Amino acid sequence: MEFMGLAGVAAISVICWLAGEAVKLSPLEDKWIPVICGAFGGLLGLLGMRVMPEFPAGDMMSAAAVGIVSGLAATGADQIGKQMKK
């Protein structure tokens, strides 16, 4: 069931992307979006390790790292979409 672990990582990316979109609607400057997505991803990674038995990390440090990278991937994916339009 390794697919479920990857689905959890993808879910973190999608949730962080939505958080980034919410920041765009807030009065915060856009420069904070990567920081917020990374931090939120780290928290979701820790939560995912506790809730999902198939999460691809066995310790808290790895789970936080997986979450941070997933959160930052959401920012990168958004930028790739914008740059392809130009």
PDB file with SEQRES, HELIX, SHEET and CRYST1 records, atoms N, CA, C and O in Angstrom:
SEQRES   1 A   86  MET GLU PHE MET GLY LEU ALA GLY VAL ALA ALA ILE SER          
SEQRES   2 A   86  VAL ILE CYS TRP LEU ALA GLY GLU ALA VAL LYS LEU SER          
SEQRES   3 A   86  PRO LEU GLU ASP LYS TRP ILE PRO VAL ILE CYS GLY ALA          
SEQRES   4 A   86  PHE GLY GLY LEU LEU GLY LEU LEU GLY MET ARG VAL MET          
SEQRES   5 A   86  PRO GLU PHE PRO ALA GLY ASP MET MET SER ALA ALA ALA          
SEQRES   6 A   86  VAL GLY ILE VAL SER GLY LEU ALA ALA THR GLY ALA ASP          
SEQRES   7 A   86  GLN ILE GLY LYS GLN MET LYS LYS                              
HELIX    1 AA1 GLU A    2  LEU A   25  1                                  24    
HELIX    2 AA2 ASP A   30  TRP A   32  5                                   3    
HELIX    3 AA3 ILE A   33  VAL A   51  1                                  19    
HELIX    4 AA4 MET A   60  LYS A   85  1                                  26    
CRYST1    1.000    1.000    1.000  90.00  90.00  90.00 P 1           1          
ATOM      1  N   MET A   1       0.815  -1.200   0.000  1.00  0.00           N  
ATOM      2  CA  MET A   1       0.000   0.000   0.000  1.00  0.00           C  
ATOM      3  C   MET A   1       0.859   1.264   0.000  1.00  0.00           C  
ATOM      4  O   MET A   1       0.509   2.247   0.653  1.00  0.00           O  
ATOM      5  N   GLU A   2       1.959   1.248  -0.712  1.00  0.00           N  
ATOM      6  CA  GLU A   2       2.824   2.410  -0.784  1.00  0.00           C  
ATOM      7  C   GLU A   2       2.114   3.595  -1.439  1.00  0.00           C  
ATOM      8  O   GLU A   2       2.465   4.748  -1.188  1.00  0.00           O  
ATOM      9  N   PHE A   3       1.125   3.312  -2.271  1.00  0.00           N  
ATOM     10  CA  PHE A   3       0.386   4.376  -2.942  1.00  0.00           C  
ATOM     11  C   PHE A   3      -0.281   5.301  -1.945  1.00  0.00           C  
ATOM     12  O   PHE A   3      -0.371   6.505  -2.187  1.00  0.00           O  
ATOM     13  N   MET A   4      -0.747   4.768  -0.835  1.00  0.00           N  
ATOM     14  CA  MET A   4      -1.416   5.598   0.163  1.00  0.00           C  
ATOM     15  C   MET A   4      -0.447   6.608   0.770  1.00  0.00           C  
ATOM     16  O   MET A   4      -0.850   7.729   1.078  1.00  0.00           O  
ATOM     17  N   GLY A   5       0.814   6.239   0.948  1.00  0.00           N  
ATOM     18  CA  GLY A   5       1.808   7.181   1.456  1.00  0.00           C  
ATOM     19  C   GLY A   5       2.029   8.325   0.492  1.00  0.00           C  
ATOM     20  O   GLY A   5       2.125   9.482   0.902  1.00  0.00           O  
ATOM     21  N   LEU A   6       2.110   8.004  -0.792  1.00  0.00           N  
ATOM     22  CA  LEU A   6       2.283   9.048  -1.802  1.00  0.00           C  
ATOM     23  C   LEU A   6       1.047   9.923  -1.911  1.00  0.00           C  
ATOM     24  O   LEU A   6       1.153  11.124  -2.162  1.00  0.00           O  
ATOM     25  N   ALA A   7      -0.110   9.334  -1.727  1.00  0.00           N  
ATOM     26  CA  ALA A   7      -1.347  10.123  -1.748  1.00  0.00           C  
ATOM     27  C   ALA A   7      -1.374  11.109  -0.591  1.00  0.00           C  
ATOM     28  O   ALA A   7      -1.889  12.218  -0.735  1.00  0.00           O  
ATOM     29  N   GLY A   8      -0.828  10.723   0.547  1.00  0.00           N  
ATOM     30  CA  GLY A   8      -0.755  11.633   1.683  1.00  0.00           C  
ATOM     31  C   GLY A   8       0.152  12.817   1.399  1.00  0.00           C  
ATOM     32  O   GLY A   8      -0.151  13.947   1.783  1.00  0.00           O  
ATOM     33  N   VAL A   9       1.263  12.557   0.729  1.00  0.00           N  
ATOM     34  CA  VAL A   9       2.183  13.636   0.359  1.00  0.00           C  
ATOM     35  C   VAL A   9       1.509  14.572  -0.642  1.00  0.00           C  
ATOM     36  O   VAL A   9       1.631  15.791  -0.530  1.00  0.00           O  
ATOM     37  N   ALA A  10       0.807  14.013  -1.608  1.00  0.00           N  
ATOM     38  CA  ALA A  10       0.082  14.838  -2.580  1.00  0.00           C  
ATOM     39  C   ALA A  10      -1.014  15.649  -1.890  1.00  0.00           C  
ATOM     40  O   ALA A  10      -1.253  16.804  -2.244  1.00  0.00           O  
ATOM     41  N   ALA A  11      -1.668  15.053  -0.918  1.00  0.00           N  
ATOM     42  CA  ALA A  11      -2.716  15.768  -0.189  1.00  0.00           C  
ATOM     43  C   ALA A  11      -2.138  16.963   0.563  1.00  0.00           C  
ATOM     44  O   ALA A  11      -2.759  18.025   0.608  1.00  0.00           O  
ATOM     45  N   ILE A  12      -0.964  16.800   1.149  1.00  0.00           N  
ATOM     46  CA  ILE A  12      -0.313  17.917   1.838  1.00  0.00           C  
ATOM     47  C   ILE A  12      -0.028  19.043   0.849  1.00  0.00           C  
ATOM     48  O   ILE A  12      -0.230  20.216   1.163  1.00  0.00           O  
ATOM     49  N   SER A  13       0.441  18.685  -0.345  1.00  0.00           N  
ATOM     50  CA  SER A  13       0.726  19.705  -1.364  1.00  0.00           C  
ATOM     51  C   SER A  13      -0.535  20.467  -1.756  1.00  0.00           C  
ATOM     52  O   SER A  13      -0.512  21.691  -1.886  1.00  0.00           O  
ATOM     53  N   VAL A  14      -1.624  19.749  -1.942  1.00  0.00           N  
ATOM     54  CA  VAL A  14      -2.882  20.401  -2.336  1.00  0.00           C  
ATOM     55  C   VAL A  14      -3.394  21.305  -1.218  1.00  0.00           C  
ATOM     56  O   VAL A  14      -3.838  22.422  -1.483  1.00  0.00           O  
ATOM     57  N   ILE A  15      -3.340  20.842   0.006  1.00  0.00           N  
ATOM     58  CA  ILE A  15      -3.811  21.648   1.131  1.00  0.00           C  
ATOM     59  C   ILE A  15      -2.947  22.898   1.281  1.00  0.00           C  
ATOM     60  O   ILE A  15      -3.462  23.983   1.553  1.00  0.00           O  
ATOM     61  N   CYS A  16      -1.643  22.749   1.107  1.00  0.00           N  
ATOM     62  CA  CYS A  16      -0.749  23.909   1.195  1.00  0.00           C  
ATOM     63  C   CYS A  16      -0.983  24.872   0.043  1.00  0.00           C  
ATOM     64  O   CYS A  16      -0.903  26.087   0.229  1.00  0.00           O  
ATOM     65  N   TRP A  17      -1.269  24.354  -1.136  1.00  0.00           N  
ATOM     66  CA  TRP A  17      -1.587  25.229  -2.270  1.00  0.00           C  
ATOM     67  C   TRP A  17      -2.835  26.061  -1.948  1.00  0.00           C  
ATOM     68  O   TRP A  17      -2.878  27.260  -2.224  1.00  0.00           O  
ATOM     69  N   LEU A  18      -3.841  25.415  -1.366  1.00  0.00           N  
ATOM     70  CA  LEU A  18      -5.054  26.142  -0.982  1.00  0.00           C  
ATOM     71  C   LEU A  18      -4.745  27.203   0.086  1.00  0.00           C  
ATOM     72  O   LEU A  18      -5.316  28.293   0.061  1.00  0.00           O  
ATOM     73  N   ALA A  19      -3.854  26.884   1.009  1.00  0.00           N  
ATOM     74  CA  ALA A  19      -3.454  27.872   2.011  1.00  0.00           C  
ATOM     75  C   ALA A  19      -2.759  29.055   1.339  1.00  0.00           C  
ATOM     76  O   ALA A  19      -2.972  30.202   1.730  1.00  0.00           O  
ATOM     77  N   GLY A  20      -1.936  28.784   0.340  1.00  0.00           N  
ATOM     78  CA  GLY A  20      -1.289  29.852  -0.405  1.00  0.00           C  
ATOM     79  C   GLY A  20      -2.282  30.724  -1.144  1.00  0.00           C  
ATOM     80  O   GLY A  20      -2.119  31.943  -1.204  1.00  0.00           O  
ATOM     81  N   GLU A  21      -3.300  30.115  -1.700  1.00  0.00           N  
ATOM     82  CA  GLU A  21      -4.351  30.886  -2.369  1.00  0.00           C  
ATOM     83  C   GLU A  21      -5.105  31.760  -1.367  1.00  0.00           C  
ATOM     84  O   GLU A  21      -5.494  32.884  -1.687  1.00  0.00           O  
ATOM     85  N   ALA A  22      -5.308  31.243  -0.161  1.00  0.00           N  
ATOM     86  CA  ALA A  22      -5.969  32.034   0.881  1.00  0.00           C  
ATOM     87  C   ALA A  22      -5.103  33.224   1.284  1.00  0.00           C  
ATOM     88  O   ALA A  22      -5.624  34.306   1.555  1.00  0.00           O  
ATOM     89  N   VAL A  23      -3.794  33.035   1.323  1.00  0.00           N  
ATOM     90  CA  VAL A  23      -2.894  34.142   1.659  1.00  0.00           C  
ATOM     91  C   VAL A  23      -2.972  35.226   0.585  1.00  0.00           C  
ATOM     92  O   VAL A  23      -2.890  36.414   0.898  1.00  0.00           O  
ATOM     93  N   LYS A  24      -3.129  34.827  -0.672  1.00  0.00           N  
ATOM     94  CA  LYS A  24      -3.252  35.810  -1.754  1.00  0.00           C  
ATOM     95  C   LYS A  24      -4.471  36.710  -1.547  1.00  0.00           C  
ATOM     96  O   LYS A  24      -4.453  37.880  -1.929  1.00  0.00           O  
ATOM     97  N   LEU A  25      -5.520  36.169  -0.948  1.00  0.00           N  
ATOM     98  CA  LEU A  25      -6.740  36.938  -0.705  1.00  0.00           C  
ATOM     99  C   LEU A  25      -6.669  37.771   0.570  1.00  0.00           C  
ATOM    100  O   LEU A  25      -7.515  38.635   0.803  1.00  0.00           O  
ATOM    101  N   SER A  26      -5.668  37.511   1.385  1.00  0.00           N  
ATOM    102  CA  SER A  26      -5.531  38.230   2.650  1.00  0.00           C  
ATOM    103  C   SER A  26      -4.670  39.482   2.446  1.00  0.00           C  
ATOM    104  O   SER A  26      -4.078  39.666   1.383  1.00  0.00           O  
ATOM    105  N   PRO A  27      -4.606  40.331   3.459  1.00  0.00           N  
ATOM    106  CA  PRO A  27      -3.764  41.527   3.335  1.00  0.00           C  
ATOM    107  C   PRO A  27      -2.257  41.254   3.428  1.00  0.00           C  
ATOM    108  O   PRO A  27      -1.457  42.170   3.235  1.00  0.00           O  
ATOM    109  N   LEU A  28      -1.861  40.018   3.718  1.00  0.00           N  
ATOM    110  CA  LEU A  28      -0.435  39.694   3.780  1.00  0.00           C  
ATOM    111  C   LEU A  28       0.208  39.832   2.402  1.00  0.00           C  
ATOM    112  O   LEU A  28      -0.447  39.643   1.377  1.00  0.00           O  
ATOM    113  N   GLU A  29       1.492  40.162   2.394  1.00  0.00           N  
ATOM    114  CA  GLU A  29       2.224  40.258   1.141  1.00  0.00           C  
ATOM    115  C   GLU A  29       2.492  38.864   0.580  1.00  0.00           C  
ATOM    116  O   GLU A  29       2.610  37.896   1.331  1.00  0.00           O  
ATOM    117  N   ASP A  30       2.586  38.770  -0.742  1.00  0.00           N  
ATOM    118  CA  ASP A  30       2.806  37.485  -1.400  1.00  0.00           C  
ATOM    119  C   ASP A  30       4.154  36.860  -1.060  1.00  0.00           C  
ATOM    120  O   ASP A  30       4.332  35.652  -1.216  1.00  0.00           O  
ATOM    121  N   LYS A  31       5.103  37.668  -0.597  1.00  0.00           N  
ATOM    122  CA  LYS A  31       6.422  37.122  -0.269  1.00  0.00           C  
ATOM    123  C   LYS A  31       6.362  36.112   0.876  1.00  0.00           C  
ATOM    124  O   LYS A  31       7.300  35.336   1.057  1.00  0.00           O  
ATOM    125  N   TRP A  32       5.282  36.108   1.648  1.00  0.00           N  
ATOM    126  CA  TRP A  32       5.137  35.193   2.779  1.00  0.00           C  
ATOM    127  C   TRP A  32       4.536  33.848   2.388  1.00  0.00           C  
ATOM    128  O   TRP A  32       4.496  32.933   3.210  1.00  0.00           O  
ATOM    129  N   ILE A  33       4.070  33.710   1.158  1.00  0.00           N  
ATOM    130  CA  ILE A  33       3.414  32.469   0.751  1.00  0.00           C  
ATOM    131  C   ILE A  33       4.333  31.254   0.878  1.00  0.00           C  
ATOM    132  O   ILE A  33       3.898  30.253   1.449  1.00  0.00           O  
ATOM    133  N   PRO A  34       5.578  31.274   0.383  1.00  0.00           N  
ATOM    134  CA  PRO A  34       6.421  30.084   0.553  1.00  0.00           C  
ATOM    135  C   PRO A  34       6.688  29.724   2.014  1.00  0.00           C  
ATOM    136  O   PRO A  34       6.731  28.544   2.365  1.00  0.00           O  
ATOM    137  N   VAL A  35       6.867  30.725   2.859  1.00  0.00           N  
ATOM    138  CA  VAL A  35       7.116  30.470   4.279  1.00  0.00           C  
ATOM    139  C   VAL A  35       5.894  29.827   4.924  1.00  0.00           C  
ATOM    140  O   VAL A  35       6.013  28.858   5.675  1.00  0.00           O  
ATOM    141  N   ILE A  36       4.734  30.369   4.628  1.00  0.00           N  
ATOM    142  CA  ILE A  36       3.497  29.829   5.203  1.00  0.00           C  
ATOM    143  C   ILE A  36       3.237  28.420   4.689  1.00  0.00           C  
ATOM    144  O   ILE A  36       2.871  27.537   5.465  1.00  0.00           O  
ATOM    145  N   CYS A  37       3.422  28.197   3.388  1.00  0.00           N  
ATOM    146  CA  CYS A  37       3.204  26.857   2.827  1.00  0.00           C  
ATOM    147  C   CYS A  37       4.189  25.846   3.403  1.00  0.00           C  
ATOM    148  O   CYS A  37       3.810  24.713   3.700  1.00  0.00           O  
ATOM    149  N   GLY A  38       5.451  26.246   3.565  1.00  0.00           N  
ATOM    150  CA  GLY A  38       6.442  25.339   4.146  1.00  0.00           C  
ATOM    151  C   GLY A  38       6.136  24.996   5.593  1.00  0.00           C  
ATOM    152  O   GLY A  38       6.201  23.832   5.988  1.00  0.00           O  
ATOM    153  N   ALA A  39       5.802  26.008   6.384  1.00  0.00           N  
ATOM    154  CA  ALA A  39       5.495  25.775   7.797  1.00  0.00           C  
ATOM    155  C   ALA A  39       4.224  24.949   7.964  1.00  0.00           C  
ATOM    156  O   ALA A  39       4.175  24.030   8.782  1.00  0.00           O  
ATOM    157  N   PHE A  40       3.207  25.279   7.191  1.00  0.00           N  
ATOM    158  CA  PHE A  40       1.953  24.538   7.262  1.00  0.00           C  
ATOM    159  C   PHE A  40       2.167  23.089   6.804  1.00  0.00           C  
ATOM    160  O   PHE A  40       1.601  22.159   7.377  1.00  0.00           O  
ATOM    161  N   GLY A  41       2.988  22.914   5.770  1.00  0.00           N  
ATOM    162  CA  GLY A  41       3.315  21.567   5.304  1.00  0.00           C  
ATOM    163  C   GLY A  41       4.034  20.759   6.373  1.00  0.00           C  
ATOM    164  O   GLY A  41       3.766  19.571   6.546  1.00  0.00           O  
ATOM    165  N   GLY A  42       4.954  21.411   7.095  1.00  0.00           N  
ATOM    166  CA  GLY A  42       5.652  20.717   8.182  1.00  0.00           C  
ATOM    167  C   GLY A  42       4.700  20.235   9.259  1.00  0.00           C  
ATOM    168  O   GLY A  42       4.824  19.114   9.753  1.00  0.00           O  
ATOM    169  N   LEU A  43       3.756  21.078   9.618  1.00  0.00           N  
ATOM    170  CA  LEU A  43       2.751  20.672  10.618  1.00  0.00           C  
ATOM    171  C   LEU A  43       1.876  19.533  10.098  1.00  0.00           C  
ATOM    172  O   LEU A  43       1.557  18.597  10.830  1.00  0.00           O  
ATOM    173  N   LEU A  44       1.493  19.625   8.826  1.00  0.00           N  
ATOM    174  CA  LEU A  44       0.680  18.552   8.246  1.00  0.00           C  
ATOM    175  C   LEU A  44       1.468  17.255   8.126  1.00  0.00           C  
ATOM    176  O   LEU A  44       0.905  16.167   8.250  1.00  0.00           O  
ATOM    177  N   GLY A  45       2.763  17.367   7.885  1.00  0.00           N  
ATOM    178  CA  GLY A  45       3.608  16.169   7.843  1.00  0.00           C  
ATOM    179  C   GLY A  45       3.643  15.459   9.192  1.00  0.00           C  
ATOM    180  O   GLY A  45       3.549  14.234   9.262  1.00  0.00           O  
ATOM    181  N   LEU A  46       3.778  16.238  10.256  1.00  0.00           N  
ATOM    182  CA  LEU A  46       3.762  15.653  11.602  1.00  0.00           C  
ATOM    183  C   LEU A  46       2.410  15.020  11.915  1.00  0.00           C  
ATOM    184  O   LEU A  46       2.336  13.943  12.507  1.00  0.00           O  
ATOM    185  N   LEU A  47       1.354  15.699  11.513  1.00  0.00           N  
ATOM    186  CA  LEU A  47       0.010  15.152  11.716  1.00  0.00           C  
ATOM    187  C   LEU A  47      -0.185  13.875  10.890  1.00  0.00           C  
ATOM    188  O   LEU A  47      -0.756  12.892  11.362  1.00  0.00           O  
ATOM    189  N   GLY A  48       0.300  13.917   9.655  1.00  0.00           N  
ATOM    190  CA  GLY A  48       0.165  12.745   8.785  1.00  0.00           C  
ATOM    191  C   GLY A  48       0.876  11.521   9.337  1.00  0.00           C  
ATOM    192  O   GLY A  48       0.381  10.402   9.204  1.00  0.00           O  
ATOM    193  N   MET A  49       2.037  11.726   9.957  1.00  0.00           N  
ATOM    194  CA  MET A  49       2.768  10.607  10.547  1.00  0.00           C  
ATOM    195  C   MET A  49       1.954   9.958  11.662  1.00  0.00           C  
ATOM    196  O   MET A  49       1.992   8.739  11.835  1.00  0.00           O  
ATOM    197  N   ARG A  50       1.231  10.760  12.407  1.00  0.00           N  
ATOM    198  CA  ARG A  50       0.425  10.242  13.519  1.00  0.00           C  
ATOM    199  C   ARG A  50      -0.867   9.584  13.054  1.00  0.00           C  
ATOM    200  O   ARG A  50      -1.322   8.610  13.655  1.00  0.00           O  
ATOM    201  N   VAL A  51      -1.458  10.110  11.989  1.00  0.00           N  
ATOM    202  CA  VAL A  51      -2.794   9.676  11.577  1.00  0.00           C  
ATOM    203  C   VAL A  51      -2.755   8.576  10.523  1.00  0.00           C  
ATOM    204  O   VAL A  51      -3.600   7.681  10.531  1.00  0.00           O  
ATOM    205  N   MET A  52      -1.787   8.635   9.619  1.00  0.00           N  
ATOM    206  CA  MET A  52      -1.752   7.702   8.486  1.00  0.00           C  
ATOM    207  C   MET A  52      -0.682   6.634   8.707  1.00  0.00           C  
ATOM    208  O   MET A  52       0.500   6.967   8.803  1.00  0.00           O  
ATOM    209  N   PRO A  53      -1.063   5.373   8.790  1.00  0.00           N  
ATOM    210  CA  PRO A  53      -0.073   4.326   9.004  1.00  0.00           C  
ATOM    211  C   PRO A  53       0.879   4.142   7.815  1.00  0.00           C  
ATOM    212  O   PRO A  53       1.982   3.627   7.994  1.00  0.00           O  
ATOM    213  N   GLU A  54       0.484   4.543   6.635  1.00  0.00           N  
ATOM    214  CA  GLU A  54       1.313   4.378   5.439  1.00  0.00           C  
ATOM    215  C   GLU A  54       2.131   5.620   5.096  1.00  0.00           C  
ATOM    216  O   GLU A  54       2.720   5.686   4.018  1.00  0.00           O  
ATOM    217  N   PHE A  55       2.179   6.600   5.987  1.00  0.00           N  
ATOM    218  CA  PHE A  55       2.910   7.831   5.705  1.00  0.00           C  
ATOM    219  C   PHE A  55       4.387   7.504   5.503  1.00  0.00           C  
ATOM    220  O   PHE A  55       4.946   6.699   6.248  1.00  0.00           O  
ATOM    221  N   PRO A  56       5.027   8.118   4.508  1.00  0.00           N  
ATOM    222  CA  PRO A  56       6.397   7.722   4.153  1.00  0.00           C  
ATOM    223  C   PRO A  56       7.490   8.283   5.061  1.00  0.00           C  
ATOM    224  O   PRO A  56       8.561   8.648   4.576  1.00  0.00           O  
ATOM    225  N   ALA A  57       7.243   8.357   6.352  1.00  0.00           N  
ATOM    226  CA  ALA A  57       8.254   8.799   7.306  1.00  0.00           C  
ATOM    227  C   ALA A  57       8.012   8.072   8.620  1.00  0.00           C  
ATOM    228  O   ALA A  57       6.872   7.877   9.042  1.00  0.00           O  
ATOM    229  N   GLY A  58       9.101   7.678   9.252  1.00  0.00           N  
ATOM    230  CA  GLY A  58       8.969   6.930  10.493  1.00  0.00           C  
ATOM    231  C   GLY A  58       9.291   7.731  11.738  1.00  0.00           C  
ATOM    232  O   GLY A  58       8.977   7.296  12.846  1.00  0.00           O  
ATOM    233  N   ASP A  59       9.912   8.894  11.583  1.00  0.00           N  
ATOM    234  CA  ASP A  59      10.248   9.711  12.742  1.00  0.00           C  
ATOM    235  C   ASP A  59       9.780  11.151  12.509  1.00  0.00           C  
ATOM    236  O   ASP A  59       9.443  11.530  11.387  1.00  0.00           O  
ATOM    237  N   MET A  60       9.764  11.931  13.565  1.00  0.00           N  
ATOM    238  CA  MET A  60       9.202  13.274  13.490  1.00  0.00           C  
ATOM    239  C   MET A  60      10.005  14.197  12.574  1.00  0.00           C  
ATOM    240  O   MET A  60       9.422  15.017  11.864  1.00  0.00           O  
ATOM    241  N   MET A  61      11.312  14.078  12.580  1.00  0.00           N  
ATOM    242  CA  MET A  61      12.147  14.941  11.749  1.00  0.00           C  
ATOM    243  C   MET A  61      11.899  14.672  10.269  1.00  0.00           C  
ATOM    244  O   MET A  61      11.777  15.605   9.475  1.00  0.00           O  
ATOM    245  N   SER A  62      11.824  13.400   9.901  1.00  0.00           N  
ATOM    246  CA  SER A  62      11.554  13.042   8.503  1.00  0.00           C  
ATOM    247  C   SER A  62      10.145  13.451   8.094  1.00  0.00           C  
ATOM    248  O   SER A  62       9.928  13.919   6.976  1.00  0.00           O  
ATOM    249  N   ALA A  63       9.196  13.275   8.996  1.00  0.00           N  
ATOM    250  CA  ALA A  63       7.816  13.657   8.686  1.00  0.00           C  
ATOM    251  C   ALA A  63       7.705  15.159   8.473  1.00  0.00           C  
ATOM    252  O   ALA A  63       7.008  15.606   7.562  1.00  0.00           O  
ATOM    253  N   ALA A  64       8.388  15.944   9.309  1.00  0.00           N  
ATOM    254  CA  ALA A  64       8.372  17.392   9.130  1.00  0.00           C  
ATOM    255  C   ALA A  64       9.037  17.775   7.813  1.00  0.00           C  
ATOM    256  O   ALA A  64       8.556  18.662   7.107  1.00  0.00           O  
ATOM    257  N   ALA A  65      10.140  17.109   7.483  1.00  0.00           N  
ATOM    258  CA  ALA A  65      10.843  17.405   6.230  1.00  0.00           C  
ATOM    259  C   ALA A  65       9.988  17.060   5.016  1.00  0.00           C  
ATOM    260  O   ALA A  65       9.944  17.824   4.051  1.00  0.00           O  
ATOM    261  N   VAL A  66       9.313  15.922   5.058  1.00  0.00           N  
ATOM    262  CA  VAL A  66       8.416  15.536   3.959  1.00  0.00           C  
ATOM    263  C   VAL A  66       7.312  16.575   3.807  1.00  0.00           C  
ATOM    264  O   VAL A  66       6.964  16.959   2.690  1.00  0.00           O  
ATOM    265  N   GLY A  67       6.766  17.025   4.921  1.00  0.00           N  
ATOM    266  CA  GLY A  67       5.706  18.031   4.873  1.00  0.00           C  
ATOM    267  C   GLY A  67       6.192  19.369   4.346  1.00  0.00           C  
ATOM    268  O   GLY A  67       5.504  20.009   3.550  1.00  0.00           O  
ATOM    269  N   ILE A  68       7.372  19.798   4.781  1.00  0.00           N  
ATOM    270  CA  ILE A  68       7.918  21.079   4.312  1.00  0.00           C  
ATOM    271  C   ILE A  68       8.172  21.033   2.814  1.00  0.00           C  
ATOM    272  O   ILE A  68       7.818  21.965   2.092  1.00  0.00           O  
ATOM    273  N   VAL A  69       8.777  19.960   2.350  1.00  0.00           N  
ATOM    274  CA  VAL A  69       9.036  19.833   0.914  1.00  0.00           C  
ATOM    275  C   VAL A  69       7.729  19.782   0.131  1.00  0.00           C  
ATOM    276  O   VAL A  69       7.637  20.351  -0.956  1.00  0.00           O  
ATOM    277  N   SER A  70       6.737  19.117   0.664  1.00  0.00           N  
ATOM    278  CA  SER A  70       5.436  19.057  -0.011  1.00  0.00           C  
ATOM    279  C   SER A  70       4.786  20.439  -0.062  1.00  0.00           C  
ATOM    280  O   SER A  70       4.189  20.806  -1.074  1.00  0.00           O  
ATOM    281  N   GLY A  71       4.899  21.200   1.019  1.00  0.00           N  
ATOM    282  CA  GLY A  71       4.349  22.547   1.038  1.00  0.00           C  
ATOM    283  C   GLY A  71       5.056  23.464   0.059  1.00  0.00           C  
ATOM    284  O   GLY A  71       4.413  24.261  -0.623  1.00  0.00           O  
ATOM    285  N   LEU A  72       6.368  23.360  -0.014  1.00  0.00           N  
ATOM    286  CA  LEU A  72       7.122  24.183  -0.955  1.00  0.00           C  
ATOM    287  C   LEU A  72       6.888  23.727  -2.395  1.00  0.00           C  
ATOM    288  O   LEU A  72       6.966  24.535  -3.321  1.00  0.00           O  
ATOM    289  N   ALA A  73       6.606  22.449  -2.585  1.00  0.00           N  
ATOM    290  CA  ALA A  73       6.275  21.959  -3.926  1.00  0.00           C  
ATOM    291  C   ALA A  73       4.985  22.590  -4.426  1.00  0.00           C  
ATOM    292  O   ALA A  73       4.831  22.819  -5.626  1.00  0.00           O  
ATOM    293  N   ALA A  74       4.069  22.871  -3.528  1.00  0.00           N  
ATOM    294  CA  ALA A  74       2.830  23.542  -3.923  1.00  0.00           C  
ATOM    295  C   ALA A  74       3.130  24.930  -4.476  1.00  0.00           C  
ATOM    296  O   ALA A  74       2.535  25.350  -5.469  1.00  0.00           O  
ATOM    297  N   THR A  75       4.055  25.643  -3.832  1.00  0.00           N  
ATOM    298  CA  THR A  75       4.451  26.962  -4.313  1.00  0.00           C  
ATOM    299  C   THR A  75       5.127  26.850  -5.671  1.00  0.00           C  
ATOM    300  O   THR A  75       4.852  27.640  -6.574  1.00  0.00           O  
ATOM    301  N   GLY A  76       6.010  25.870  -5.815  1.00  0.00           N  
ATOM    302  CA  GLY A  76       6.703  25.671  -7.087  1.00  0.00           C  
ATOM    303  C   GLY A  76       5.760  25.304  -8.208  1.00  0.00           C  
ATOM    304  O   GLY A  76       5.904  25.796  -9.327  1.00  0.00           O  
ATOM    305  N   ALA A  77       4.798  24.446  -7.924  1.00  0.00           N  
ATOM    306  CA  ALA A  77       3.832  24.042  -8.952  1.00  0.00           C  
ATOM    307  C   ALA A  77       3.004  25.230  -9.409  1.00  0.00           C  
ATOM    308  O   ALA A  77       2.696  25.364 -10.594  1.00  0.00           O  
ATOM    309  N   ASP A  78       2.644  26.093  -8.467  1.00  0.00           N  
ATOM    310  CA  ASP A  78       1.886  27.295  -8.820  1.00  0.00           C  
ATOM    311  C   ASP A  78       2.723  28.194  -9.728  1.00  0.00           C  
ATOM    312  O   ASP A  78       2.203  28.755 -10.693  1.00  0.00           O  
ATOM    313  N   GLN A  79       3.994  28.333  -9.433  1.00  0.00           N  
ATOM    314  CA  GLN A  79       4.867  29.201 -10.234  1.00  0.00           C  
ATOM    315  C   GLN A  79       5.128  28.606 -11.621  1.00  0.00           C  
ATOM    316  O   GLN A  79       5.226  29.346 -12.600  1.00  0.00           O  
ATOM    317  N   ILE A  80       5.239  27.294 -11.710  1.00  0.00           N  
ATOM    318  CA  ILE A  80       5.425  26.652 -13.018  1.00  0.00           C  
ATOM    319  C   ILE A  80       4.228  26.955 -13.900  1.00  0.00           C  
ATOM    320  O   ILE A  80       4.389  27.277 -15.077  1.00  0.00           O  
ATOM    321  N   GLY A  81       3.030  26.855 -13.343  1.00  0.00           N  
ATOM    322  CA  GLY A  81       1.815  27.169 -14.107  1.00  0.00           C  
ATOM    323  C   GLY A  81       1.810  28.603 -14.589  1.00  0.00           C  
ATOM    324  O   GLY A  81       1.423  28.869 -15.727  1.00  0.00           O  
ATOM    325  N   LYS A  82       2.227  29.528 -13.754  1.00  0.00           N  
ATOM    326  CA  LYS A  82       2.250  30.935 -14.130  1.00  0.00           C  
ATOM    327  C   LYS A  82       3.306  31.208 -15.197  1.00  0.00           C  
ATOM    328  O   LYS A  82       3.068  31.976 -16.128  1.00  0.00           O  
ATOM    329  N   GLN A  83       4.480  30.574 -15.060  1.00  0.00           N  
ATOM    330  CA  GLN A  83       5.563  30.823 -16.005  1.00  0.00           C  
ATOM    331  C   GLN A  83       5.267  30.213 -17.370  1.00  0.00           C  
ATOM    332  O   GLN A  83       5.708  30.737 -18.393  1.00  0.00           O  
ATOM    333  N   MET A  84       4.525  29.112 -17.391  1.00  0.00           N  
ATOM    334  CA  MET A  84       4.180  28.471 -18.680  1.00  0.00           C  
ATOM    335  C   MET A  84       3.210  29.333 -19.482  1.00  0.00           C  
ATOM    336  O   MET A  84       3.185  29.261 -20.710  1.00  0.00           O  
ATOM    337  N   LYS A  85       2.417  30.142 -18.796  1.00  0.00           N  
ATOM    338  CA  LYS A  85       1.463  31.016 -19.473  1.00  0.00           C  
ATOM    339  C   LYS A  85       2.141  32.181 -20.183  1.00  0.00           C  
ATOM    340  O   LYS A  85       1.601  32.736 -21.139  1.00  0.00           O  
ATOM    341  N   LYS A  86       3.340  32.551 -19.700  1.00  0.00           N  
ATOM    342  CA  LYS A  86       4.042  33.710 -20.272  1.00  0.00           C  
ATOM    343  C   LYS A  86       4.678  33.408 -21.594  1.00  0.00           C  
ATOM    344  O   LYS A  86       5.301  34.284 -22.194  1.00  0.00           O  
TER     345      LYS A  86                                                      
END                                                                             
